[in-house]
Amino acid sequence: MAQFDVYVNPQPASRQSTPYVVDVQSQFIGQLNTRFVMPLSRVGVASRNVPVNLCPVVQIEGEALSLMAHLAAPATVRMLGKPVASLTHRASEITGALNAVISGF
């Protein structure tokens, strides 16, 4: 598992609105059986009420999705399966979104 890998949402009940999650956990604690993930949601895409730095829009398989940093949560490794994409090229924005949650910047 690699930081910024994207997985199909392991929760079938919310998959319609949130089809994917992105792993944001550091490789330095990769030995844990959980990963810290942020949802990638169809809800809130291009919303005028959501700060861009908190919820940047990313493309996964041609679909625009909002990164919902404020809804990040742990997921067990066994739930995630195989990655379907990587957002490594958006690492600074993803890290910035997490920073916005923690420090407000």
N, C-alpha and C positions, 0 to 999 in steps of 0.2 A: 504494500500500500504506500502510496506517495502523497505527500502534501499537494493539495489542489487537484487531485483526481476527482472526477465526477462519477456518481453512481446513480442508478435508478433508485428512486425513493423506496426504502424498504417497508414503508407503511402503506399498504394498498388503499386504505380508507381515504388518504389524503393525496393520492397520486394524481388525481384529475387536476387539482389546482396546483400541486407541487410535484412535478414529475421527477425531479432530480434533487440530489444533495451534493455538496462539495466538501471534501475532507480538508479542514484547515489546520489540523493538528500537526505540530512540529515532529519531524523525523526523530528528534532527540528523545522522545518518549514513545516511540513506535512499538515498544515491547508490551504496552498495555493492551488489554483485550477490548478496549473501547476506542473510538475515534470521535473527535469533536467536529461536527458537521454543521453546515449552514444550508438551509433550504433554498432551492432555486424555484421561484414561484411565478405562475402565470398571473396571479392576482397582484395588483400593484405596479405592473409594468407601465412605465411612463406616467405614473400618478403624479399629479402636481403637488400633492401633500407630503410626498416622501422625499427626504433629502437625497440627492444623487450620491453623495459620498457614503451614505448609510446603506443604500440599496442600489448599487450600480447595476445596469442592465448588461447581461452577457448573452451570447449566442451559443446554444447547444443544438446541434443537428438542425441548424437553420431557424430555430425558434428563439425569439427574444424572451428572456426570463429575468426577473429581478432577484438579485441576491438579497436574502432577508437576514442580514447579520444579527439583528436584534432577536431573532428566533432560533439562534444556534443552540444545539443540544448534543449530548452524547448519543452514539449509536454503537452497538456491539459490532465487532469486526465480522463475525459470521453472518450478520444481517445484510451487509453491504454487497457482497458478491464481487463481481469483476467490474473494473472501471469501464465507462463508456466514452469518456473524453477526459481532457486535461485542461485546466485553466491556469497553468503555470505562467503563461504569457500575460495573465491579468493579476499576478501575485501582488503587486503593489496596491492595486485597487481593493483587492480582497482584504489584505492586511489593513489598509486604511479604513475599510468599513468596520472591521473588528475594533480598531482603535477608536472609531467614532462612538461605538457602543460603550467602550470602557471609559474614555476620557472626554467625549463630547467634541472631539476635533474632527 
